[in-house]
Amino acid sequence: MADSRDIIVAPIVTEKTNAAMAAGKYSFWVAIDANRSEIKRAVEEIFKVKVKDVNTLRQLGKVKRMGVHSGRTSARKKAVVTLEEGQRIQFFEAM
């Protein structure tokens, strides 16, 4: 069993995810080999909230070219976590 901080890599904070946060859905980059139950446990442990649902998706790396050389960016895994009613995660403190 991996440490919770190894499972949750980083939160995804964009305009689209900020709109989803109003509905209680938070997006995170997670470890490629993490499953839904591990992600749920990690979010509950780190942020002290109750998780209702976890949806995951894999993003394959894009093909990138530099002149005649081509390669791929790293593949990533994204998790969209839905919290129970009334629960909230505070990423940044108000200044």
C-alpha positions as CSV (number, residue, x, y, z in Angstrom):
1,M,0.0,0.0,0.0
2,A,1.5,3.3,-1.1
3,D,1.6,6.5,0.9
4,S,-1.3,8.9,0.3
5,R,1.1,11.6,-0.8
6,D,2.6,9.3,-3.4
7,I,-0.9,8.6,-4.8
8,I,-2.1,12.2,-5.2
9,V,0.5,13.9,-7.4
10,A,-1.1,17.4,-7.7
11,P,-4.5,19.1,-7.9
12,I,-5.7,20.4,-11.3
13,V,-6.7,24.0,-11.0
14,T,-8.1,25.5,-14.3
15,E,-11.1,27.5,-15.2
16,K,-13.0,24.4,-16.1
17,T,-12.2,22.6,-12.8
18,N,-13.0,25.7,-10.8
19,A,-16.5,25.6,-12.3
20,A,-16.8,21.9,-11.3
21,M,-15.6,22.7,-7.7
22,A,-18.9,24.6,-7.2
23,A,-20.6,21.2,-7.7
24,G,-18.3,19.4,-5.3
25,K,-16.1,17.8,-8.0
26,Y,-12.3,18.1,-7.6
27,S,-9.7,17.0,-10.1
28,F,-6.2,15.6,-9.3
29,W,-3.3,14.1,-11.2
30,V,-2.7,10.7,-9.6
31,A,-0.1,7.9,-9.8
32,I,-0.6,5.8,-13.0
33,D,-1.0,2.5,-11.0
34,A,-3.4,3.9,-8.4
35,N,-6.9,2.4,-8.4
36,R,-10.2,4.1,-7.3
37,S,-10.2,2.8,-3.7
38,E,-6.7,3.9,-3.1
39,I,-7.5,7.4,-4.5
40,K,-10.6,7.6,-2.3
41,R,-8.6,6.7,0.8
42,A,-5.8,9.1,-0.1
43,V,-8.1,12.1,-0.6
44,E,-10.0,11.3,2.6
45,E,-6.8,11.0,4.6
46,I,-5.0,14.1,3.2
47,F,-8.0,16.6,3.1
48,K,-10.2,15.1,5.9
49,V,-13.3,15.0,3.7
50,K,-15.9,12.3,2.8
51,V,-15.6,11.1,-0.8
52,K,-18.8,10.0,-2.6
53,D,-17.5,8.9,-6.0
54,V,-14.2,8.6,-7.9
55,N,-13.9,8.7,-11.7
56,T,-10.6,8.1,-13.4
57,L,-9.1,8.4,-16.9
58,R,-5.8,7.7,-18.5
59,Q,-4.2,10.3,-20.8
60,L,-1.7,8.9,-23.2
61,G,1.4,11.0,-24.0
62,K,1.3,13.2,-27.0
63,V,3.7,12.8,-29.9
64,K,6.1,15.8,-30.1
65,R,8.7,16.6,-32.7
66,M,11.9,18.6,-32.5
67,G,13.1,18.8,-36.1
68,V,13.6,15.3,-37.4
69,H,13.4,13.7,-34.0
70,S,10.1,12.6,-32.5
71,G,9.2,11.5,-29.0
72,R,6.3,11.3,-26.6
73,T,5.4,13.3,-23.5
74,S,4.7,11.2,-20.4
75,A,1.3,9.4,-19.9
76,R,-0.8,10.6,-16.9
77,K,-3.8,9.6,-14.9
78,K,-6.5,12.0,-13.8
79,A,-9.1,11.4,-11.1
80,V,-12.3,13.4,-10.7
81,V,-13.4,13.1,-7.1
82,T,-17.0,13.9,-6.0
83,L,-17.4,14.8,-2.4
84,E,-20.4,14.2,-0.1
85,E,-22.9,17.1,0.2
86,G,-21.5,20.0,2.3
87,Q,-17.9,18.8,2.1
88,R,-15.3,21.2,0.6
89,I,-11.5,21.2,-0.1
90,Q,-9.6,24.4,0.4
91,F,-6.5,24.4,-1.8
92,F,-5.3,28.0,-1.2
93,E,-5.7,30.2,1.9
94,A,-7.3,33.6,1.4
95,M,-4.8,36.4,1.3
